Amino acid sequence: MEEITMCGYKCDLCKAFAPNIINKDEREILTNMWKKYYDLDIPPEEIYCDGCRCNKENAKRIDDDCPVRKCVIDKKIDNCGECIDFPCTVFNERRGLSFQEAKEKLGSNFCADEYNSNLLAYDNFARLKEYIKKK
């Protein structure tokens, strides 16, 4: 089974994930994508994440106060897909756009290649639905 974050994101696909930054720093692109698709305004120099599962003392995360991470840890489950309340309001605070939702949101400004290379990591709802099916 593929490894996913607590909310269903995929660190290996995320350009904010520390090992990906070290390999190829594309935070400038990610800043633009997050602004365009999610209306987030995070400067590239502030984009750096060790991942929600990182246990090192000074782990850096995009959101140190992520409500999903706290909820998953409190419930002692691996990810939201293991919760009987999935999807809930806490999950929906971090729900990423699916390909279709992104296409609808951007209309003629949507680019499939752009989505696949920059935002596929955050299609957590579809990923967790697949996770549940495989369980």
Buried (B, 14 or more C-beta within 10 A) or exposed (E): EEEBBBBBBBBEBBBBBBEBBEEEBBBEBBBEBBEBBBEEEBEBEEBBBBBBBBEEEEBBBBEEEBBBBEBBEEEEBBBBBBBEEBBEEBBEEBBBBBBEBBBEBBEEEBEEEBBEBBBBBBBBBBBBEBBEEEE
